[in-house]
Amino acid sequence: MQLGNFSVCLTVKDIAVSKQFYETLGFVIVAGDETQKWLVLKNGTARIGLFQGMFDKNMLTFNPGWDENKQELKTFMDVRDIQNQLKKAHIKFDQEAVEGNEPTHFMITDPDGNPILVDQHVKRVSQDTL
């Protein structure tokens, strides 16, 4: 099962302080809006999101359909297919993806209480093209 691009979303107390810290570690801003209290930073293939006041906990995030540069992949496992496989494995869902071809997401929690977001931003790839 391919979950797609991986990043960690960090709940931060002060977006400016956290931004400065991660920039010192060599991360550069690739998306977000500091005035809205969220940023995405990248260092090589490592990607982190900084979110002030948006989430209760740090979160693992996967993006089916994207590579590490947010470039759309020609072929990938759709989030709904991933969800169906996990349902067969009796994984409990906190939020399920909606059916159809549009972008969607689901949320699960690992055994230690860590939230995992599988968030697909691109439309489903037609099975005819695979």
C-alpha positions as a Markdown table, in Angstrom:
| # | Residue | x | y | z |
|---|---|---|---|---|
| 1 | Met | 0.0 | 0.0 | 0.0 |
| 2 | Gln | 1.4 | 3.4 | -1.0 |
| 3 | Leu | 0.2 | 6.2 | 1.2 |
| 4 | Gly | 1.9 | 9.0 | -0.8 |
| 5 | Asn | 3.9 | 12.0 | 0.2 |
| 6 | Phe | 4.7 | 12.1 | 4.0 |
| 7 | Ser | 4.9 | 15.1 | 6.3 |
| 8 | Val | 4.5 | 15.8 | 10.0 |
| 9 | Cys | 2.1 | 18.5 | 11.2 |
| 10 | Leu | 3.3 | 20.0 | 14.4 |
| 11 | Thr | 1.1 | 21.9 | 16.9 |
| 12 | Val | 3.2 | 24.9 | 17.9 |
| 13 | Lys | 2.9 | 27.5 | 20.6 |
| 14 | Asp | 4.4 | 30.4 | 18.6 |
| 15 | Ile | 4.6 | 30.2 | 14.8 |
| 16 | Ala | 7.3 | 32.8 | 14.5 |
| 17 | Val | 9.6 | 31.1 | 17.1 |
| 18 | Ser | 9.0 | 27.7 | 15.5 |
| 19 | Lys | 9.6 | 29.1 | 12.0 |
| 20 | Gln | 12.9 | 30.6 | 13.1 |
| 21 | Phe | 14.0 | 27.4 | 14.8 |
| 22 | Tyr | 13.3 | 25.2 | 11.8 |
| 23 | Glu | 14.9 | 27.7 | 9.4 |
| 24 | Thr | 18.0 | 27.5 | 11.5 |
| 25 | Leu | 17.9 | 23.7 | 10.9 |
| 26 | Gly | 17.9 | 24.4 | 7.2 |
| 27 | Phe | 14.2 | 24.2 | 6.4 |
| 28 | Val | 12.7 | 26.7 | 3.9 |
| 29 | Ile | 9.1 | 27.8 | 3.6 |
| 30 | Val | 7.3 | 26.2 | 0.7 |
| 31 | Ala | 3.7 | 27.0 | 1.5 |
| 32 | Gly | 1.4 | 28.6 | 4.1 |
| 33 | Asp | 0.7 | 32.0 | 5.6 |
| 34 | Glu | 2.3 | 33.1 | 8.8 |
| 35 | Thr | -0.5 | 35.6 | 9.5 |
| 36 | Gln | -3.0 | 32.7 | 9.4 |
| 37 | Lys | -0.7 | 30.8 | 11.8 |
| 38 | Trp | 0.3 | 27.9 | 9.5 |
| 39 | Leu | 3.4 | 27.2 | 7.4 |
| 40 | Val | 4.9 | 24.2 | 5.5 |
| 41 | Leu | 8.6 | 23.9 | 5.4 |
| 42 | Lys | 11.0 | 21.6 | 3.5 |
| 43 | Asn | 14.5 | 20.4 | 3.9 |
| 44 | Gly | 15.5 | 17.9 | 1.2 |
| 45 | Thr | 12.6 | 15.5 | 1.0 |
| 46 | Ala | 11.6 | 16.1 | 4.7 |
| 47 | Arg | 8.5 | 18.2 | 5.0 |
| 48 | Ile | 6.9 | 19.6 | 8.2 |
| 49 | Gly | 3.8 | 21.7 | 8.8 |
| 50 | Leu | 3.7 | 24.2 | 11.6 |
| 51 | Phe | 0.2 | 25.0 | 12.9 |
| 52 | Gln | -0.6 | 27.3 | 15.8 |
| 53 | Gly | -4.0 | 26.8 | 17.3 |
| 54 | Met | -5.4 | 24.5 | 14.6 |
| 55 | Phe | -4.9 | 21.0 | 16.0 |
| 56 | Asp | -4.8 | 19.5 | 19.5 |
| 57 | Lys | -2.0 | 17.1 | 18.7 |
| 58 | Asn | 0.9 | 16.6 | 16.3 |
| 59 | Met | -0.3 | 14.6 | 13.3 |
| 60 | Leu | 1.2 | 12.3 | 10.7 |
| 61 | Thr | 0.0 | 13.3 | 7.2 |
| 62 | Phe | 0.1 | 11.4 | 3.9 |
| 63 | Asn | -0.9 | 12.7 | 0.5 |
| 64 | Pro | -1.8 | 10.1 | -2.1 |
| 65 | Gly | -1.2 | 11.4 | -5.6 |
| 66 | Trp | 1.7 | 13.8 | -4.8 |
| 67 | Asp | 5.4 | 13.4 | -4.8 |
| 68 | Glu | 7.6 | 15.2 | -2.2 |
| 69 | Asn | 7.4 | 18.4 | -4.3 |
| 70 | Lys | 3.6 | 18.4 | -4.4 |
| 71 | Gln | 3.8 | 17.3 | -8.1 |
| 72 | Glu | 0.9 | 15.2 | -9.2 |
| 73 | Leu | 1.7 | 11.6 | -9.9 |
| 74 | Lys | 0.4 | 9.8 | -13.0 |
| 75 | Thr | -0.4 | 6.7 | -11.1 |
| 76 | Phe | -1.1 | 6.3 | -7.4 |
| 77 | Met | -3.4 | 4.4 | -5.0 |
| 78 | Asp | -6.5 | 6.5 | -4.5 |
| 79 | Val | -7.4 | 7.4 | -0.9 |
| 80 | Arg | -10.7 | 5.5 | -1.2 |
| 81 | Asp | -8.9 | 2.3 | -2.2 |
| 82 | Ile | -6.5 | 2.7 | 0.8 |
| 83 | Gln | -9.5 | 3.2 | 3.0 |
| 84 | Asn | -11.2 | 0.1 | 1.7 |
| 85 | Gln | -8.0 | -2.0 | 2.4 |
| 86 | Leu | -7.8 | -0.6 | 5.9 |
| 87 | Lys | -11.5 | -1.4 | 6.6 |
| 88 | Lys | -10.8 | -5.0 | 5.5 |
| 89 | Ala | -8.0 | -5.0 | 8.1 |
| 90 | His | -10.5 | -3.8 | 10.7 |
| 91 | Ile | -8.9 | -0.3 | 11.2 |
| 92 | Lys | -11.3 | 2.1 | 13.0 |
| 93 | Phe | -11.9 | 5.4 | 11.2 |
| 94 | Asp | -12.3 | 8.7 | 13.0 |
| 95 | Gln | -13.4 | 10.3 | 9.7 |
| 96 | Glu | -14.0 | 8.5 | 6.4 |
| 97 | Ala | -13.3 | 9.7 | 2.8 |
| 98 | Val | -16.3 | 10.5 | 0.7 |
| 99 | Glu | -17.0 | 8.4 | -2.4 |
| 100 | Gly | -16.5 | 9.8 | -5.9 |
| 101 | Asn | -13.6 | 11.1 | -7.9 |
| 102 | Glu | -12.9 | 14.4 | -6.2 |
| 103 | Pro | -10.2 | 15.1 | -3.6 |
| 104 | Thr | -11.0 | 13.8 | -0.1 |
| 105 | His | -9.4 | 12.5 | 3.0 |
| 106 | Phe | -9.8 | 10.2 | 6.0 |
| 107 | Met | -8.5 | 10.2 | 9.6 |
| 108 | Ile | -7.4 | 7.3 | 11.8 |
| 109 | Thr | -5.6 | 7.1 | 15.1 |
| 110 | Asp | -2.7 | 4.8 | 15.8 |
| 111 | Pro | -2.6 | 2.6 | 19.0 |
| 112 | Asp | -0.8 | 5.4 | 20.9 |
| 113 | Gly | -3.3 | 8.1 | 20.1 |
| 114 | Asn | -1.4 | 9.8 | 17.3 |
| 115 | Pro | -3.7 | 11.1 | 14.6 |
| 116 | Ile | -3.0 | 10.1 | 11.0 |
| 117 | Leu | -4.5 | 12.1 | 8.1 |
| 118 | Val | -4.5 | 10.6 | 4.6 |
| 119 | Asp | -5.4 | 13.7 | 2.6 |
| 120 | Gln | -5.6 | 13.4 | -1.2 |
| 121 | His | -5.6 | 16.8 | -3.0 |
| 122 | Val | -5.9 | 15.5 | -6.6 |
| 123 | Lys | -8.8 | 13.8 | -8.4 |
| 124 | Arg | -9.0 | 10.0 | -8.6 |
| 125 | Val | -6.9 | 8.6 | -11.5 |
| 126 | Ser | -9.2 | 6.7 | -13.9 |
| 127 | Gln | -8.6 | 3.0 | -13.8 |
| 128 | Asp | -8.7 | 3.0 | -17.6 |
| 129 | Thr | -5.4 | 4.9 | -17.6 |
| 130 | Leu | -3.5 | 2.6 | -15.2 |
